[in-house]
């Protein structure tokens, strides 16, 4: 059975980008009448819609809260399958239309991944049964070990594709993503779209500040009426440490080390911490409250958080890059054999070695090293590189 479940026509016409001219309101996706004829798009629920329309980088709901229909998806002989907008985009506005239809979802670039369900099915076919490594096992056990393998490989083998971009509000905080495990990097962008890396502030935090009375005793009085309201310690939301960090001008931004005084001090700035000898700003992550705190010079800046998840957030996220597919099988096989009674030790050690070898191979493949790119970088060094 083939791995592709849609035609090339369907795949390449599933996403189109147009430019508005101020008058055009029809945007054709395909002139092939049979392409989408068996599909009835779900447009009754905007959040689950099979069609997404973006105008000027803004998501346009098919039907807004007032009941106004903003666009329709239909087929005509003259215009083929097209989206008809109620209000034509202004001149120069970008219009993006994406079609997604359930199991036939033509996610661009999705062929490089294999679903976790497919991994489980193929593992059972190849490894479980009479005269095979594992004679009998429940599918739920395989699913558990497959999810654990997916988590472990997500942490340090798979490429990190998760990212969020926000504009820093006056509160100088950013909410951690719902599936956040650890960060890869934080950066802010300049006017040219170049990312400037932010470094963690290791000398600040936002501890829980305990409320005290005038004598310095711990206070259990929430309403300050002289009567204890709770048996738990009262914690003000913001600590004095965070308040000072939020309001002060960060020391790393007070001088760029480029003036005449520091020019004369070249080579004599002993003990300077490189992580603070920059003007990009700093941050620290408050895991207790689930917030990222930024230094005051980042107020209003656009910041990008790239982070690691365990890939178990949704069914769509539970997928494995094909470069790491064999590593998944070895992880699952080793986990099953090492937790079963009466399994020969040599068998466990064999799959332990194979798991390690396949994981290393997957890391090398996913590192995406290209000879041309490496040689281009090395040409900037002192030696001449020929190839």
C-alpha positions in Angstrom: 0.0 0.0 0.0 1.4 3.4 -0.9 2.2 6.0 1.6 0.6 8.9 -0.2 -3.1 9.3 0.3 -3.7 12.2 -2.1 -2.7 13.2 -5.6 -0.1 15.8 -6.5 -2.8 18.0 -7.8 -4.5 17.9 -4.3 -1.2 18.4 -2.5 0.0 21.4 -4.5 -3.4 23.1 -4.6 -4.0 22.8 -0.9 -2.3 26.1 -0.1 -2.3 29.1 -2.3 -1.0 32.7 -1.8 -2.6 35.6 -3.6 -2.1 39.4 -3.6 -5.2 41.6 -3.5 -5.7 44.5 -5.9 -8.6 46.3 -4.1 -11.3 44.9 -6.4 -10.8 41.1 -6.8 -12.9 39.0 -4.4 -12.6 35.5 -6.1 -9.4 33.5 -5.5 -9.3 30.2 -7.4 -7.7 27.1 -5.8 -8.1 24.7 -8.7 -9.9 24.4 -12.0 -10.2 20.6 -11.6 -13.9 20.0 -11.0 -13.4 16.5 -9.6 -10.6 17.5 -7.1 -12.8 18.5 -4.2 -16.2 17.3 -5.3 -16.5 14.6 -2.7 -15.5 16.9 0.1 -17.9 19.1 2.2 -15.8 21.5 4.2 -16.7 21.9 7.8 -17.3 25.7 8.2 -19.9 25.6 10.9 -17.2 25.8 13.6 -14.5 28.3 12.9 -11.9 26.7 15.3 -12.3 23.3 13.5 -12.8 24.6 10.0 -11.2 22.6 7.2 -10.5 25.8 5.4 -8.4 28.7 6.8 -8.4 32.1 5.1 -5.8 34.8 6.1 -6.0 38.3 4.8 -3.1 40.6 5.6 -1.7 38.1 8.1 -5.1 38.1 10.0 -7.3 35.0 10.2 -10.7 35.7 8.7 -13.5 33.7 10.2 -16.0 32.2 7.8 -18.8 33.5 10.1 -18.1 36.1 12.8 -19.8 36.5 16.1 -22.5 38.8 14.6 -23.4 36.1 12.1 -21.8 37.9 9.1 -20.5 35.6 6.4 -17.1 36.8 5.4 -16.3 34.2 2.7 -17.7 31.1 1.0 -15.9 28.1 -0.7 -17.6 26.9 -3.8 -17.2 25.6 -7.4 -18.4 27.3 -10.6 -17.6 26.5 -14.3 -16.1 29.9 -14.8 -13.9 30.1 -11.7 -13.4 26.5 -10.6 -13.0 25.8 -6.9 -12.5 29.2 -5.3 -13.0 31.3 -2.2 -15.3 34.2 -2.6 -14.6 37.0 -0.1 -17.4 39.3 1.0 -15.0 42.3 1.2 -12.2 42.4 -1.5 -8.7 42.7 0.1 -7.0 46.1 -0.3 -4.3 46.6 -2.9 -1.1 44.7 -2.0 -2.7 42.7 0.9 -1.6 39.1 1.0 -4.3 36.4 0.9 -3.4 32.9 2.1 -5.9 30.0 1.7 -5.2 26.6 3.3 -7.4 23.5 2.7 -7.2 20.6 5.2 -9.5 17.6 5.0 -9.2 15.1 7.8 -7.2 12.0 6.9 -6.5 13.5 3.5 -4.8 16.4 5.2 -2.0 17.5 2.8 0.2 19.1 5.4 3.1 20.5 3.4 6.3 18.7 4.0 4.4 16.0 6.0 5.9 13.1 4.0 9.1 13.3 6.1 7.2 12.1 9.1 5.5 8.8 10.1 2.6 8.8 12.6 3.1 7.0 16.0 0.1 4.8 15.2 1.9 3.6 12.0 5.1 2.9 14.1 3.1 0.8 16.6 1.4 -1.2 13.8 4.6 -1.8 11.9 6.4 -2.8 15.1 3.7 -5.4 15.9 4.0 -6.8 12.4 7.8 -7.1 12.4 8.6 -8.0 16.0 5.5 -9.7 17.6 4.3 -13.2 16.8 5.3 -16.9 16.5 9.0 -17.4 15.9 9.7 -13.7 16.4 11.6 -11.8 19.1 8.5 -11.1 21.1 6.0 -14.0 21.0 3.0 -12.2 22.5 2.2 -8.7 23.9 -0.8 -6.4 24.3 -1.1 -3.5 22.0 -1.5 -1.2 25.0 1.9 -2.2 26.2 3.5 -1.4 22.8 1.7 1.9 22.8 3.1 2.8 26.2 6.7 2.0 25.3 6.3 3.8 22.0 5.1 7.0 23.7 8.0 6.8 26.1 10.4 6.3 23.3 8.9 9.3 21.5 9.4 11.4 24.6 13.0 10.5 25.1 13.9 11.0 21.4 12.1 14.4 21.4 14.3 15.7 24.2 17.7 15.4 22.5 17.4 13.8 19.1 14.5 15.2 17.1 14.7 18.7 15.6 13.0 21.4 17.7 10.2 22.8 15.6 8.2 24.5 18.4 8.3 28.3 18.6 6.2 31.2 19.8 6.6 34.9 19.0 5.0 37.6 21.1 5.5 41.4 21.7 6.7 41.9 25.3 3.9 43.7 27.3 4.6 46.3 30.0 4.5 43.5 32.6 7.7 42.2 31.0 6.4 38.6 31.2 5.6 35.8 28.8 3.4 32.8 29.6 5.2 29.4 29.0 3.5 27.3 26.2 1.1 24.7 27.4 3.4 21.8 26.2 6.6 23.4 27.3 9.4 21.1 28.6 12.6 23.2 28.2 13.7 26.1 26.1 16.2 25.9 23.2 16.8 29.7 22.9 15.1 33.1 23.3 15.8 35.9 21.0 14.4 39.3 20.0 14.2 40.5 16.4 15.5 43.8 15.0 13.9 45.8 12.1 15.7 43.6 9.5 14.2 40.4 11.0 17.6 39.3 12.4 17.4 37.4 15.7 19.5 38.5 18.6 20.0 35.9 21.3 19.0 36.5 24.9 20.9 35.1 27.8 19.5 33.8 31.1 20.0 36.0 34.1 21.6 33.6 36.7 21.7 36.3 39.4 18.0 37.1 39.8 14.7 35.3 40.4 11.1 35.8 41.6 11.0 33.9 44.9 7.8 33.6 47.0 7.7 36.7 49.2 6.1 35.9 52.6 3.9 38.6 54.1 5.1 40.1 57.4 3.6 42.4 60.0 5.2 45.5 61.3 7.3 43.5 63.8 8.6 41.2 61.1 6.5 38.2 62.1 4.9 36.1 59.5 1.4 37.3 58.7 -1.7 35.2 58.1 -3.9 38.2 57.7 -5.0 38.5 54.1 -7.3 41.5 54.5 -5.1 43.5 56.9 -7.9 43.8 59.4 -6.0 42.5 62.4 -7.5 39.0 62.2 -5.9 35.9 60.7 -7.8 34.8 57.6 -5.9 31.7 56.7 -3.6 29.0 58.1 -1.4 29.2 55.1 1.4 31.6 54.6 0.4 34.6 52.5 2.4 35.2 49.3 2.3 38.5 47.5 2.3 37.9 43.8 5.5 39.8 43.0 8.6 39.6 45.1 10.8 42.6 45.9 13.5 40.9 43.9 11.4 40.8 40.7 10.1 44.4 41.3 13.6 45.7 41.4 14.7 43.6 38.4 11.7 44.9 36.5 12.1 48.6 37.2 15.9 48.9 37.0 18.0 49.6 33.9 20.0 46.3 33.4 23.7 46.7 34.0 24.4 45.0 30.7 22.7 47.8 28.8 24.3 50.8 30.6 27.4 50.8 28.4 28.2 49.2 25.1 32.0 49.2 25.8 32.5 51.1 22.5 33.4 54.6 23.8 36.9 56.1 24.1 37.3 55.2 27.8 36.8 51.5 27.1 38.8 51.6 23.9 41.8 52.5 26.1 41.0 49.6 28.4 41.4 47.0 25.7 42.6 43.8 27.2 42.3 45.0 30.8 38.6 44.2 31.6 39.5 41.3 33.8 36.7 39.2 35.2 34.1 40.4 32.6 31.3 37.9 32.1 30.7 37.6 28.4 27.0 36.7 28.9 26.5 40.1 30.4 28.8 42.1 28.1 26.1 42.7 25.6 23.1 44.9 25.0 20.5 42.3 24.0 18.9 41.9 27.4 18.3 39.0 29.7 15.6 36.8 31.1 14.8 34.2 33.7 12.2 31.5 33.8 9.9 31.2 36.8 8.8 27.6 36.7 6.6 27.9 39.7 4.3 30.5 38.1 4.9 29.4 34.5 6.2 32.7 33.3 9.3 34.1 31.5 10.5 37.4 33.0 12.5 39.8 30.8 14.7 42.8 31.6 13.2 46.2 31.2 15.0 47.1 27.9 12.9 44.4 26.1 9.6 46.2 26.7 7.7 46.4 23.4 10.3 44.2 21.6 9.2 41.1 19.6 10.6 38.0 21.3 10.7 34.4 20.0 10.8 31.4 22.2 12.0 28.2 20.7 11.3 25.2 23.0 11.2 21.5 23.4 8.1 19.5 23.9 7.6 15.7 24.5 5.6 15.4 21.2 2.6 13.9 23.1 0.5 17.1 23.1 -2.0 16.1 20.4 -2.5 13.1 18.0 -1.2 15.2 15.1 2.1 15.9 17.1 2.7 12.2 17.7 4.8 11.6 14.7 8.4 10.5 14.0 10.8 11.7 11.4 11.7 8.9 9.0 15.4 9.3 9.8 14.6 8.1 13.3 12.1 5.4 12.6 14.5 2.5 13.1 15.6 4.1 16.4 12.0 4.0 17.6 11.7 0.3 16.9 14.9 -0.4 18.8 13.8 1.7 21.7 10.4 -0.1 21.9 12.0 -3.6 21.6 14.6 -2.9 24.3 12.0 -1.4 26.6 9.7 -4.5 26.2 12.4 -7.1 26.5 14.1 -5.4 29.6 10.7 -5.4 31.5 9.7 -9.0 30.8 10.5 -11.9 33.1 12.9 -14.7 31.9 14.3 -12.7 29.0 18.0 -13.8 28.4 20.4 -11.1 29.4 22.3 -11.4 26.1 19.1 -10.5 24.3 18.6 -7.3 26.4 22.2 -6.3 25.9 21.9 -6.8 22.2 19.0 -4.5 21.8 20.5 -2.0 24.2 23.5 -1.7 21.8 21.3 -1.5 18.8 19.2 1.2 20.4 22.3 3.2 21.1 23.6 2.8 17.6 20.3 3.7 15.9 19.9 6.7 18.1 23.3 8.0 17.2 22.6 7.4 13.5 19.4 9.3 13.9 21.2 12.2 15.5 23.7 12.3 12.7 21.0 12.2 10.0 18.8 14.9 11.7 21.8 17.2 12.3 21.4 18.0 8.6 25.1 18.5 7.9 25.7 19.5 4.3 29.2 19.4 2.8 28.7 22.6 0.7 27.6 24.6 3.7 30.5 23.4 5.9 33.1 24.2 3.2 31.6 27.7 2.7 32.0 28.4 6.4 35.5 27.1 6.4 36.5 29.3 3.5 36.3 32.2 6.0 39.2 30.7 7.9 42.9 31.1 7.1 43.4 28.0 5.0 42.3 27.4 1.5 39.6 24.7 1.1 39.4 22.7 -2.1 36.7 20.2 -3.0 
